[in-house]
Amino acid sequence: MPDEPAHHPPFNDPAHWDRMVATYEAQAQPFTTHFAEAALATLAIGPSSKVLDVATGTGAAALAAARTGAAVTAIDFSAGMVQRVRAHGLPNIDARQMDGQALTLPDAAFDAVLSVFGVMLFPDWRAGLREMARVTRPGGLAAIAVWNSADGGAVHMLVSQIVRALYPDSIGPPPAAGLAELADPERLAAAVTAAGFAHPVITEVTRDFELNVADLDGVDRLLPFATHWSALDLPQREAVARAFWDEIERGRVGDLFPIPSTALIATAMRP
Ligand SMILES: C[S@@+](CC[C@H](N)C(=O)[O-])C[C@H]1O[C@@H](n2cnc3c(N)ncnc32)[C@H](O)[C@@H]1O
């Protein structure tokens, strides 16, 4: 049985993300890049733009923004993630370790600000959104990408659904508050407006997460991140793992198992 994360979910611990850098870059970034590019496409940026990427991770959005020639600042509270982005050595990315809930950046400093699957995880996600508004210049734009489900996307979502179907009465620690609150177009638009933005437009974007099932251990390691996992006993966990593998056997195409996942992207203007 895989190790249990110390907290469930461990998203608020920078050390968790430090340990995830290589795995995240290999498995998640190719997938989150699709959503980062969709979010960027809603922002009018080019070589003269100053852009901020909040909770950059291994840099999916920052790297895509940098390809337009924009001057990009990328922040993350994980030193390991920041080092990884710096290691690309791009002259137009300034990667800095910083808490997205309290940015040490001046007011109105950026033409465009984005956060892709970042702010939704902050314990004080409202402060994260307010900080994004504070550092956006009047007339500037922001894009915030979140999952359309409190279960998140990709493997987390699928395993959480299996847990709920098999054990509807199991209640573990709830998912991150922002993940649940923002997983709805109307609530997302209201939150973005309450943070100080105007005219939010919500776009829905669906992409397949391609799980490589040749790496069996890699798949099993993902199971404990499912919602309510910590409330299950050993036989229940084994039953969930079996149901997950049955689903994979039904849907796999060779070594790849596609998991369609839908994000909501809110784009809004700073008045
Ligand atoms: C799901 S990853 C998203 C990474 C990237 N934006 C992407 O789309 O691939 C979430 C990131 O949020 C960062 N994070 C979590 N809480 C944070 C906080 N309070 N301040 C800054 N970064 C934070 C984590 O270190 C992690 O890199």
The ligand as an ORCA input file, in Angstrom:
! r2SCAN-3c Opt
* xyz 0 1
  C      -1.302     22.002     -9.300
  S       0.201     22.900     -9.278
  C      -0.024     24.017    -10.647
  C       1.268     24.414    -11.280
  C       1.191     25.140    -12.619
  N       0.489     26.406    -12.516
  C       0.576     24.284    -13.674
  O      -0.527     24.607    -14.141
  O       1.169     23.266    -14.036
  C      -0.005     23.960     -7.882
  C       1.200     24.817     -7.538
  O       0.792     25.749     -6.526
  C       1.886     25.993     -5.675
  N       1.341     26.599     -4.450
  C       0.492     26.040     -3.564
  N       0.216     26.909     -2.584
  C       0.906     28.051     -2.854
  C       0.999     29.337     -2.221
  N       0.343     29.602     -1.087
  N       1.763     30.275     -2.804
  C       2.430     30.025     -3.958
  N       2.387     28.843     -4.597
  C       1.629     27.871     -4.046
  C       2.517     24.625     -5.524
  O       3.857     24.708     -5.070
  C       2.393     24.077     -6.947
  O       3.561     24.361     -7.691
*
